[in-house]
Amino acid sequence: MAAQLKRKCSAFVAHSKKRSKLAPPDFTAAELYDWTALQEQGSDVWQCQYCRNPIGIDLLQFDHRVPLAWHTRRVSMNDLTICCKRCNQLKGQMSGDAFDVLLKAIKTMDPSSVRDLESRLLGAGRYRRR
């Protein structure tokens, strides 16, 4: 598990460096690994900071609570959160706060409306009739 987590951390830092418009992140892959290990809930399980579901290493992703496209300063560890793949994909370019509001609204919706909304979000706004 440690090797897989180290690969994820290295890949994320490399991705952030490539996408950052201003400056490279102010953290290294080793620092990200240490921070992630501290967030672990025990036995290789973390908690998605958006939906609060447990996630294993295979679905663990890092997210910028403030999207990289919005950054006007250097990316720091304070901008990061751990989330599941589903939440990271649904959030897209929303801020973490806006996505939290959306998740609260989704909890009040009927299941068919939730599926429709998720398909629209994941399809980047392209809606396909079935």
Residue pairs with C-beta under 8 A, 6 or more apart in sequence:
1 44
1 57
4 57
5 33
5 36
5 37
5 57
5 60
6 29
6 33
8 57
8 60
8 62
9 29
9 30
9 32
9 33
9 36
10 29
12 29
12 32
12 62
13 25
13 27
13 28
13 29
13 32
16 24
16 25
16 64
16 68
16 75
17 24
17 25
19 68
20 68
20 71
20 74
20 75
21 68
21 69
21 71
22 71
22 72
22 73
22 74
23 74
23 75
24 74
24 75
25 74
25 75
25 76
26 74
26 75
26 76
26 77
27 35
27 76
27 77
31 77
32 62
32 77
32 80
35 77
35 80
36 46
36 60
36 62
36 82
39 46
39 47
39 82
40 46
41 47
41 54
44 56
44 57
45 54
45 55
45 56
46 54
46 55
46 56
46 60
46 82
47 53
47 54
47 55
47 82
48 54
48 55
48 82
48 83
48 84
48 87
49 81
49 82
49 83
50 81
50 83
50 84
50 87
50 91
50 96
50 99
50 100
50 103
51 83
51 84
51 86
51 87
51 103
53 84
55 82
55 83
55 84
59 84
59 85
59 86
60 82
60 84
61 82
61 83
61 84
61 85
61 88
62 80
62 81
62 82
62 83
63 80
63 81
63 82
63 83
63 87
63 88
63 91
63 96
64 71
64 75
64 79
64 80
65 79
65 80
65 81
65 95
65 96
65 97
66 79
66 95
66 96
67 93
67 94
67 95
68 75
69 93
70 93
70 95
71 79
81 96
83 91
87 99
87 103
89 121
89 122
90 99
90 102
90 118
90 121
90 122
91 99
92 121
92 124
94 102
106 114
106 117
109 117
119 127
119 128
120 126
120 127
